[in-house]
Amino acid sequence: MILHTLLLIPLFAQAISPRLAGRDSLASDLHAFTSPGRTYRAVVEYETGNSEFVPFSRFELQTADGRTVYARQGDGHTLLDISDQGTVVGIDFDGPASGRAKLHFYGLDGAERGTAEVGFLKSRTFSANGSVYGVDDGRSGVRLFRLDGTELYNLGQANRFALSGDGRTAALAQDEAVVLFRDGSEAGRHPLSSPFVRDIGLSRDGSVAAWVDRFRLHVYGVHDRRLLAELAAPEAALRFISVSVSADGSLIAAGLDEDAGRGTQDRHRRGLVMLFDQAGTVLWQQRLTYDRWNISVPGVEFTGPRAFRVTTADHVLQYEF
């Protein structure tokens, strides 16, 4: 295990120099759901009602340029997940009190391919290639589905999870360990000293996993089944919030928030974004300021081979290098 203490000093040899390529307002549109890469969006119309989760009366899937792919009745859905390939999961969610949900899987023709029941809906995501849909079911564990609603595997209980690009590799943060799975079978394990993993990421090729608790970032080589680096927060007041791994596992991005404790001046108003290589070498860092904060700020996510985005409570910052 390699433990690095990070110092915020000028870097003499910067291998990469990201530049700010775009700054978008993070406006919440309750009438539209988008895929992660914004290649597809669904515009929805709601039924009348006063519930927090009012069902849709209709939804229309569109391409990024506004072309209609199909439209159909809402079928009782209250949430939609869309892959970058245009497949859709409509979710009939009872709300956070019961947590129950029914999943409806739709192809690009708008036809329903299958359904599945979820006992307590928590986080969910498509694999990057859109072939696998993962759901953290608070009653049953992390469940992976084919696009016809057939369950591939139940990987067990977890606090966080991430999928590789093809969905065949999964990383689960459990109470006592981070566990890696390949095609449903355990492929690696690293014990945790704290169960409070705040975020977990997996490279698209499934070769590198990374996770953060408040004070450290951990980088794990899946094929070698060993910890590549453990990185301490660079300042006493900084707390790790988010992590993302590049497609080939060569780069790790982390978002940190400044939190010196209750009642301190400018608490949750400054942050830091850092890029590392697999060995934990700092390649780039950028200070942030923000007026509003939540537990996901600042969020980081790689969006391409040489691009990543940083999300605050108000803006999405697009970087390229």
Secondary structure, DSSP 8 states (H G I E B T S, - for coil): --EEE------SS-S---EEEEEEE----TTEEE-TTSSEEEEEEE-S--SSS--EEEEEEEETTS-EEEEEE-TT-SEEEE-TTS-EEEEEE--TTT--EEEEEE-TTS-EEEEEEESSEEEEEE-TTSS-EEEEETTTEEEEE-TTS-EEEE----SEEEE-TTSSEEEEE-SSEEEEEETTEEEEEEE-S-S---EEEE-TTSSEEEEE-SSEEEEEETTTTEEEEEEE-SSTTEEEEEEEE-TTSSEEEEEEEE---TT-TTTTSEEEEEEEETT--EEEEEEEE-S---TT-SEEEEEETTEEEEE-SSEEEEEE-
